[in-house]
Amino acid sequence: MPSPGLQTILILSKDHEKYSDVNWDELEFGVVPTDYMYTMKCSKGDEFSQGHLTPYGNIELSPSAGGLFEGLKANRTEDGRFLLFRPEENALRMKMGAERMCMPSPFPQQFLDAVKQTVLANKRWVPPTGKGTLYLRPLLMGSGSVLGLGPAPEYTFLIFASPVGSYHKGRAALNLYVEDKLHRATPGGTGGIKSITNYSPVYLAQKQARAKGFSDVLFLDSLTGKYIEEITACNIFILKGNVISTPTIIHGTVLPGITRKSVIDIARDFGYQVEERVIPVEDLLEADEAFCTGTAVVVTPIGAVTYQDRRVEYKTGKGALSQKLYETITGIQTGRLEDKKGWTMEI
Ligand code: COI
């Protein structure tokens, strides 16, 4: 049975059985806009139901739909200033990701101007100090029409902003499941760039782990399944004695996190030896402490990990290194601590 929309169109259109004006002998594999397209939406937890035909044309898309993206935060200081944290690093990372995806990217200066303008235009949404931050999501997406395989003929860069509280409610310590069947990244792939292709492969594993009561998932390397790589939305660190280790980014399977980079510097200042290396899962199981880092999670302690049948618990809370790192980095980000490294940018 044709849908009601189609019936209406067939009755109204006198020309629908004639050929349209196309040179059929020169037909290539590209977009030739036709009369109608079909759209059907499905919200989370629901099913696809009645769709409809509309004339072929641009669609409305939420600015928060996926693509190649960045994440950074603007903080309000006690004395009313607005601080960004290492925004030039986000500009460079977007450029690097765009090169991998054959997309054009804004120049770093254009990126920074756009970030500043977005914050200033949304000042009233920056939470009071200590209550949260204004999360900025720069997004780069192919917005031109394309049918075959290849870069889009047009791109859109946008930034939207949203006030946010902590990523994990109350900064609760994570109860991690170590996933040993599904993988998120492979050497030479896109695990090291901030593209949605780095995140969408984690959803199924995350859904399965959450159904078993875990808070999140840690992925292993896809070649051997022996080494820890990354949590769904953040980097991981382990501490053993005076040595802090984090998975190396050199294979392109781990995101070069800006918080990760900052934590490495701060931990060295604290006197720890920090190693970026390949980390066997056994080292995680024998660690004194484990924590994750990212713009969204900042520094969040890992309370426990479960790998196959083994569950290990770690030190968290007051006295833990993760707490000290969290206090230091948020202190710099909010202007509570002196920024000796020149990481913050006032706007
Ligand atoms: C961030 O930490 O800012 C991220 O982009 C991770 C995320 C997917 C929430």
Residues whose N, C-alpha, C, O or C-beta is under 5 A from the ligand:
A	BS01	COI	G71 A233 G294 T295 A296 V297
